[in-house]
Amino acid sequence: MDYVDYEAWARYVHRLIRRFRPDAQSVLELGCGTGSLALALQPLGPYRYRASDRSAAMLAVAREKAARAGSSVVFEQADFTDYRVAEPVDVALLLFDGLNYLLKPEASGRCFGARGRRCGPAACLSSTRARR
C-alpha cells in the first residue's frame, strides 16, 4: 500500500498505546503484510513485537526488510481468525483494511472470539481502515 505513510501511522498508534496502555510491552500485529508498520512501530516502544500474515510471499518480504534493518520483530505465518500465542500480549492490532478479509460473520466471530487466546485481560484491540 504505497499510499500509506507508515511512519506517521506508527507514531499515531504509539500515541494510542501510550494513552490507553502506558505499561504495554508486547504487541501482536495481525495481517502485517510486508511488515512496514511493524518495522516502524516496534522501535518506538521498544516493544516485543510479533507480526503475522497468512501470505508466505508477504512474510518473505517482511523478513528481508527486518534483516536489512536489524529489527527484532518476529514474523510468523498464520491466519488471524485463529491465531494463538504462547503468552498473552498487551496490544493486538488489525489495521489497514484487515477486517475486509473477513467475508462471513462467523469469520469475524472467530477473529474477535480469539482475542482471549491472544491478549491479556487489559489488552486493547485496534482495527482501522486505511483510506487514500
C-alpha positions in Angstrom: 0.0 0.0 0.0 2.3 2.7 -1.3 -0.2 5.5 -0.3 0.2 4.7 3.4 2.6 6.8 5.5 3.7 4.0 7.8 6.0 6.3 9.9 3.1 8.6 10.6 0.8 5.6 11.4 3.4 4.2 13.7 3.6 7.5 15.6 -0.2 7.6 15.8 -0.6 4.0 17.1 2.3 4.5 19.5 0.5 7.6 21.0 -2.7 5.5 21.3 -0.8 2.7 23.1 0.8 5.1 25.4 -2.5 6.7 26.2 -4.6 3.6 26.7 -1.9 1.0 27.7 1.1 3.0 29.0 2.6 -0.2 30.5 2.4 -2.1 27.2 5.5 -4.1 26.4 4.2 -6.6 23.8 2.4 -6.1 20.5 0.8 -8.6 18.2 0.0 -7.3 14.7 -2.4 -9.5 12.7 -2.3 -9.2 8.9 1.0 -7.5 8.8 1.7 -7.8 5.1 5.2 -6.8 4.3 5.9 -5.6 7.8 6.1 -1.9 7.2 4.1 -0.8 10.2 5.8 -3.4 12.5 9.3 -2.1 11.5 8.2 1.5 12.1 6.3 0.9 15.4 8.5 -1.6 17.2 11.4 0.7 18.0 9.1 3.4 19.3 8.3 1.3 22.4 10.5 -0.5 22.1 8.1 -3.4 22.1 8.4 -7.1 22.0 6.7 -7.4 18.6 5.2 -10.4 16.8 3.6 -9.9 13.4 1.6 -12.5 11.5 0.2 -12.8 8.0 -1.3 -15.7 6.0 0.8 -14.9 2.9 4.2 -16.6 2.7 5.2 -14.2 0.0 4.4 -11.1 2.1 6.3 -12.5 5.0 9.3 -13.2 2.9 9.5 -9.5 2.0 8.9 -8.6 5.7 11.7 -10.8 6.9 14.1 -9.4 4.3 13.2 -5.8 5.3 13.6 -6.8 9.0 17.0 -8.4 8.3 18.2 -5.2 6.5 17.0 -3.0 9.4 18.4 -5.3 12.1 15.0 -5.5 13.6 13.9 -7.8 16.4 10.3 -8.2 15.1 9.3 -11.8 14.8 7.3 -12.7 11.7 5.0 -15.8 11.6 2.7 -17.3 9.1 -0.8 -17.6 10.5 -4.5 -17.0 9.7 -5.6 -14.2 12.0 -9.0 -15.7 12.5 -7.5 -18.5 14.6 -4.1 -17.2 15.7 -2.8 -18.4 19.1 0.1 -17.2 21.2 2.1 -18.9 23.9 1.8 -15.8 26.2 -0.9 -13.1 26.2 0.1 -9.8 24.6 -0.7 -6.3 25.8 -1.8 -4.9 22.4 -3.2 -6.6 19.4 -3.5 -4.7 16.1 -5.5 -5.4 13.0 -5.0 -2.4 10.7 -5.3 -1.3 7.1 -8.4 -3.0 5.9 -7.7 -6.3 7.6 -11.4 -6.7 8.6 -12.3 -6.6 4.9 -10.8 -10.1 4.6 -13.5 -11.4 7.0 -16.2 -12.0 4.4 -18.6 -14.1 6.6 -20.0 -13.3 10.1 -18.6 -16.5 11.5 -15.1 -15.4 10.5 -15.5 -12.2 12.4 -16.7 -14.1 15.4 -13.6 -16.4 15.2 -11.3 -13.4 14.9 -12.7 -11.4 17.8 -13.5 -14.5 19.9 -9.9 -15.4 19.6 -9.0 -12.2 21.4 -8.9 -14.1 24.7 -6.3 -16.5 23.2 -4.1 -13.6 22.2 -4.4 -10.9 24.8 -4.1 -10.3 28.5 -7.1 -9.1 30.5 -6.5 -5.4 29.9 -5.3 -5.6 26.3 -6.7 -3.4 23.6 -7.5 -4.4 20.0 -7.4 -1.8 17.3 -8.9 -2.1 13.9 -8.9 0.5 11.2 -9.4 1.1 7.5 -6.7 2.9 5.5 -8.0 5.4 3.1 -6.4 7.2 0.2 
